[in-house]
């Protein structure tokens, strides 16, 4: 049974109460469009597009899909910010915090990689998408092949020697002879 849900625009929270009542294997598919998603302090992704499928399994809901967009990152060479496109496939496991039929609280999962469906049976995709996008970005982003690197405001004067280090310079000179 595959029901198509409407597209979500600038929202990552889904009520999954009906899906939790469905038999194992039931699915829901939809698309998410986010103008902006905060990744970290001072870092965000924009124009986030995600195709998502929710699949009911015995212990909760499996979310899988593909996400793409643009994130602002800082070049490791010149320290300028630039837009870095990304694309990634992902999956994540969500477990309910309360039983959907009885309202009885359920034991918290022991696995830290499992996300929680809150007591209102709402699943928030933002933490999962945030993790996926951060992992999809390069560890050492470079703004381009032609990046010249860091350009100091004042060129370093290589010939100037601090008088306090003059003795050390003589030791270096003796070691090369």
ChimeraX attribute file (.defattr): number of C-alpha atoms within 10 A of each C-alpha:
attribute: neighborCount
match mode: 1-to-1
recipient: residues
	/A:1	8
	/A:2	12
	/A:3	10
	/A:4	11
	/A:5	10
	/A:6	10
	/A:7	13
	/A:8	15
	/A:9	12
	/A:10	14
	/A:11	15
	/A:12	18
	/A:13	12
	/A:14	13
	/A:15	14
	/A:16	19
	/A:17	17
	/A:18	9
	/A:19	21
	/A:20	23
	/A:21	13
	/A:22	14
	/A:23	13
	/A:24	15
	/A:25	15
	/A:26	17
	/A:27	20
	/A:28	17
	/A:29	18
	/A:30	16
	/A:31	18
	/A:32	18
	/A:33	19
	/A:34	17
	/A:35	13
	/A:36	15
	/A:37	21
	/A:38	14
	/A:39	19
	/A:40	10
	/A:41	6
	/A:42	8
	/A:43	14
	/A:44	17
	/A:45	25
	/A:46	18
	/A:47	16
	/A:48	21
	/A:49	18
	/A:50	22
	/A:51	16
	/A:52	20
	/A:53	20
	/A:54	24
	/A:55	22
	/A:56	22
	/A:57	19
	/A:58	11
	/A:59	12
	/A:60	19
	/A:61	27
	/A:62	19
	/A:63	20
	/A:64	18
	/A:65	17
	/A:66	17
	/A:67	22
	/A:68	19
	/A:69	21
	/A:70	20
	/A:71	24
	/A:72	17
	/A:73	23
	/A:74	18
	/A:75	20
	/A:76	16
	/A:77	16
	/A:78	15
	/A:79	15
	/A:80	14
	/A:81	15
	/A:82	16
	/A:83	15
	/A:84	18
	/A:85	16
	/A:86	18
	/A:87	16
	/A:88	16
	/A:89	15
	/A:90	15
	/A:91	15
	/A:92	17
	/A:93	19
	/A:94	24
	/A:95	23
	/A:96	26
	/A:97	21
	/A:98	19
	/A:99	15
	/A:100	18
	/A:101	9
	/A:102	7
	/A:103	11
	/A:104	11
	/A:105	12
	/A:106	12
	/A:107	10
	/A:108	14
	/A:109	14
	/A:110	7
	/A:111	7
	/A:112	7
	/A:113	11
	/A:114	15
	/A:115	21
	/A:116	20
	/A:117	22
	/A:118	15
	/A:119	16
	/A:120	14
	/A:121	21
	/A:122	16
	/A:123	21
	/A:124	18
	/A:125	18
	/A:126	15
	/A:127	13
	/A:128	19
	/A:129	22
	/A:130	17
	/A:131	12
	/A:132	20
	/A:133	24
	/A:134	17
	/A:135	12
	/A:136	16
	/A:137	18
	/A:138	11
	/A:139	9
	/A:140	11
	/A:141	16
	/A:142	21
	/A:143	21
	/A:144	10
	/A:145	6
	/A:146	7
	/A:147	13
	/A:148	10
	/A:149	14
	/A:150	12
	/A:151	10
	/A:152	8
	/A:153	6
	/A:154	6
	/A:155	7
	/A:156	8
	/A:157	7
	/A:158	6
	/A:159	6
	/A:160	7
	/A:161	10
	/A:162	8
	/A:163	9
	/A:164	8
	/A:165	9
	/A:166	11
	/A:167	9
	/A:168	11
	/A:169	14
	/A:170	10
	/A:171	10
	/A:172	11
	/A:173	9
	/A:174	9
	/A:175	8
	/A:176	6
	/A:177	5
